[in-house]
Amino acid sequence: MKITRPAVHEVVPKGVGFLDKTRNLVRNVPPLILEGGNILALDETLAQRLDLCEHACPGRFWNPAGNAGLGECRHPDCGCTKFKLRFAKAECPLKVWLKETR
């Protein structure tokens, strides 16, 4: 199966705004750290998550150049970045990828 990106002329949603991402970061990261256990995901998990965001996300909303090179999902209900993908206990709000279990 060949995977292709949307054509340039297709409409791509703007995604989650900077203030909403900042608010989500401040609200969601401390519980991930306070929960204990492994804070950062394994390299294999990060690679799998990136692959899922780039190829399996419904609508292909992943923009690898977004957020100053951190990558971002432009789905209006998501807004994930590579920063979030690095947390072992984080999960995609669209359930494209789940928490790491180890």
ZIRAFEN-V601046 format. One record per helix or strand of 3 or more residues. SS is the DSSP state (helix for helix, strand for strand). FROM is the first residue (numbers start at 0). LEN is the number of residues. If there is no record, write none. Layout:
# ZIRAFEN-V601046
<<SS FROM LEN> <SS FROM LEN>>
This chain:
# ZIRAFEN-V601046
<<helix 17 17> <helix 42 13> <helix 65 4> <helix 81 4>>
